[in-house]
Amino acid sequence: MSEEFLQMGKRGTVVIPAKLRKKLGLSDGCLLLVSEVEGSVRLRLAKVMNPDSDSRLKMAQRLLSGAEDLGEYFAAIEEVRRMGFEPDEVPHERYSGEKSTKQ
């Protein structure tokens, strides 16, 4: 196992070197699990059953569109960012201050 120094960027961003990504089969959008193990950070490729390329985007849309108050909408925005999406780029019914009657 080789080691490299990496610098953490804003919001905790760390770039995995391309050579290592290729070796491990990591690609844009893959899901990783992060954990703390004995004072170290551990990243693992998440195992997904029946992956659906659109399912994460659909989940992001449901989170944003389903907010019933401003607090829920802001919480949904943060969760969507954690999912790797920019909320303004996810098509959704924006919170307007009124509860939607749309089914």
C-alpha positions, 0 to 999 in steps of 0.5 A: 500500500502506497501513501500520499499527502493530500490537502483537504479543501473547502467543505472537507473535499479530498481528491483521490488521485486518478491512478488510485481511482482507476486501480480501485474502479472508482468513477464519478458519482459512485457512492462511498462509505466513510468511517472513523477507524482507530483515529483514521478516516476510512473510505469504502465503495458502497455496495448497492443492490439493484442500482438505478442511475436515476434513483438518487436524482429522484430521491433528491427531487422528492426531498426538495418538492416534499418540504412542507415548511421552510425548515424542512426545505432548508434541511432538504437542501443540505441533504441534497448537497450531501448526496452530491447534487446542487439543489438549484440544478435539481428539477423540483417544485420550490417551496413557496410558503404555502402547502402544496395541494398537488398530488 
